[in-house]
């Protein structure tokens, strides 16, 4: 496999470069340091199977355009995309294979599956999602928290997300609360609390290092080699 990495000089990009080694076909970073190209135009066409993006959500148009140009799959590991950017990502999946996930961790993928099953077992329970990240994280709620909400909503199609609480906001029957904490250097903690009134089940995942995201992204990239046009996610990777 050969991969182009966008955001190569960021924390995640450096981890990816280290994991991929000689499988790195090209590197793009807005700072242009460490030999990386500043833009895809500067990099030029290279032979690669996949373009992995861990830069910024606003780079989505350039990442997708480049992947189309060189005939590669796209792995989008960035979060915080606007509705317009999400629409662009899904539209691109009609032309190239696209892997899109709010979290590249296999552990989170398993957590989503467990949350979905638990919601089915306890259809009347109150469900709250709590996510904690470092104090530099830009978007809230996290893409992972939204993934967990979507997983629960598969069991409860009528579910409505309630992000944060302030003032008079008595819980409604169909809402799933999502709370965000930002502090210190926490890599990422996600919890799903399922409360029936007589018992509480808590599902929890803690990221120890960001390396797990890089490992998951590499797994996703290898998975995408040779795939047909379409949209793929961690559920597809789990099988």
Secondary structure, 3 states (H helix, E strand, C coil): CCEEEECCCCHHHHHHHHHHHHHEEEEECCCCCCCCECCHHHHCCCCCCEEEECCCHHHHHHHHHHHHHHCCEEEECCCCCCHHHHHHHHHHCCCCEEEECCCCCHHHHHHHHHHHHHHHHCCCCEEEEEEEECCCCCCCCCHHHHHHHHHHHHHCCCCEEEECCCCCCCCCCCEEEEEEEECCCCCEEEEEEEECCCCEEEEEEEECCCHHHHHHHHHHHHHHCCCCCEEECHHHHHC
